[in-house]
Amino acid sequence: MAGVAVAAAMVLPLAHLVLRASEAADPLALATSARAARALGRTVALATIVTAVATVFGVVLAWVLERTDVPARGLLGVVVALPLVIPTYVLAVAMKDAFGPSPLLVELPGVVGFRGAAAALTLATYPYVFLVARATLASVDPALEEAARSLGDRPRRVFRRVVLPLLRPAAAAGGLLVFLYTLSDFGAVSILRYETLTVAVFGEYRTSFNRARPAVLGVLLVATTLVAVAVERRARGRAAATRAVAGTRPSPRRGLGRWRWPVTAAVLAVPVAGAGVPLGVLVYRASLGSGSGERVEVLARAAVSSVGLSAAAAVVAVVLAVPVGVLVVRFRSRFATFVEAAATAGYALPGLVVALALVFFAARHVPLVYQTPALVVFAYVIRFYPEALGAARASIAAVDPALEDVARTLGDTPVRALRRVTVPLVRGGLAAGGALVFLTAMKELPATLLLRPAGMDTLATRVWTGAAEGFYRQAAPAALLLVLVSALALGPALRLAHRGGAE
Amino acid sequence: MSTGVALEHVAKAYGRVAAVDDVTLALPAGQVTAVVGPSGCGKTTTLRVIAGFERPDRGTVRVGDRVVAGPGVFVPPEQRRVGMVFQQLALFPHLDVAGNVSYGLRDLPRRERVARVAELLDLVGLSRMGLRRADQLSGGEAQRVALARALAPRPSVVLLDEPFSSLDVGLRAGLRAEVRRILHTAEVTTLLVTHDQDEALSMGDHVAVMFTGRVVQSGPPEDVYRRPSDPRVGAFLGDANDVAGHAAGGVLHTELGPVPVVGAAEGPATALVRPEDLDVVVAPDGEAVVDDVDYFGHDQLLTVRLASGARVRARLHARVRVEPGSRVRVVPCPDEPVVAFPIQ
């Protein structure tokens, strides 16, 4: 039952969006109009270049950290992943403030436009590839690379013939994440004035009373997403599942010699550009503004809204994840697979599309929730439910069902066995999943912009509206606070990522 | 075409721990040498030194006439022509069977490469498996692919690192014979590293026993088994009774009666008596009592308590009916003198 409800909640709004799009006088003409075509072309161009560069960055950084003797690898690994806590629109705000027109530091050409958007998104997304590639490299049996050497390959050739092919599935998976992220990004591209599909959807929604026009563009965006997923399926190649071999020696590392410190500096330069510089700019900007700066109570109210909405979404997502997790892990069936697929679909959907679908759906069918915080929470749950489900799934799968059987033979009813044995064992994993949902919901921008009740501000919307209107003094403190709260939630979320990697 | 390998006074330490202390060992050309020892004795490090994955701190390694590691010399693994079969096999998961076997044949023209792969797959009995993926192979098949891959570039030496440890016990015996056949067909100098004494004795033309970073004894399997140079070697290679007595004129006088010995000249000594060198006769007036019977079907292993309270193990036919509590006589019956060590 719970499974059906969750799946339905995920799928219904999207179906509604397609319905609305089909109501347009001539949906095909709309989808192929000059504006749509231009936005689509820009979206694909941006996503392609960002994916290519971020994948190279991620793979190279992962290789350096896993296979060379750079110093302080543990700390360096954390630092390299740091841009993950910086939302793209925060990065964009800082870039525009520091290097855009009338700059805080120095004007660089092209910061507003394609180059700026590509740089911001690349710096924000390479950690996805980095983390996946690094986990893969760490789990590869070192004997594979040794076998290649004993068969006559020089180290460089081993990299090309063994390491790269082994990394291919990881690079494809990480690359897909980057591609989807770029497709769905709204904050950075809107702040840096590069009209991709999301910006076009938002513009149509704001300026036209015709609901069909944004709906058609939204469907176009979803279609692009589906194509990207299909392409990745192909690119992953034969699933070269590398079995982690327990208890083997660690992989040999290459001595960098006199290149050790220059390489370390180059590695550090990437997160410095992606996290260090923007944070520095924001701190500097925030310290400048006192008179016309952000009023404390406005900031506080926005922070409370952000935390409240995100926490509610985290709790709802985790509560809904438990029954579906049990269904998927313990009762493997075609139905369970379908529920899981439906529940996971929201992840691939751009937040703006989910929000648009919910706006239309609620306005027409459930006016009671239209323009309420509940609808925002619902949108977060649709978007980020898979994070909670993944955590629930992993932790439930890690519990041996025989443990519950033991409890049964000792006199527990099934429900009591679940409560006394399984729930305590999965509690940590669920909490981590909740933290992950909280973290991503805090950063969510487009759905919040569309769905928030009139007059309600979150930290994310404060940053965006401030940046859109050039009020950097408004944007900077909200951005800093957002990063701070996100960083606090990151600890539990990372623990989850570790556990996920161990399986 | 195959060449021998010689290690002279090789040492390798990790930090302050000496993994290999001082190893001198010769691998005769075209034969299988099995290095056996308990885990942590340095046997795998020795193998990795020969392969070129570890750089020795001291000593010299020669492959044929060529010094591959020594003072001021270190040849990287890819230039040594040393093939290796890894403990976990390490088949490339992104390549099929033929791709794995042809990996080291990069420099051959395509036609020769295809022919060589076919030849190798035929040798290991997997002719039809070329297009299989590594994860579609059974344990034994994967094992043979790993061996074919190592042999394909015609290495001068092949190193096998615990090659059967990942297999079910039932599969091992058959595969051992198969691998021995393949290695002898290929006439390649082989070093096999194992902690399993049965594997060492059955696979090796020569056996070298290692303890704590040193080779304690090496020679043909029968010699090492029958005439251990050291009580630890005797105890490690199979079951053995330490029977104490007094040696005089090539005979050790023991509680079991006289035992012909070599080794200890005169005075107090211990003989290393294998369970199969003891005969057990059921006798109501016997002074020894059967403590325990391990029945294996084809034979049985008895634990017998002697009049003095000492216990010995004896192997005898399953036809003889004994049970715990039976009174017996234990009679030494070695085919040849056994090794005795003087008691210090």
Interface residues (C-beta under 8 A of the other chain):
Chain A: D141 A143 L144 E146 A147 A148 R149 S150 L151 G152 D153 R154 R161 V162 P165 L166 R168 G237 R238 A240 A241 T242 R243 V245 T248 P252
Chain B: A51 G52 F53 P76 P77 E78 Q79 R80 R81 V82 G83 M84 F86 Q87 Q88 A90 F92 P93 H94 L95 Y103 G104 R106 D107 R133 D135 R149 A150 A152 P153
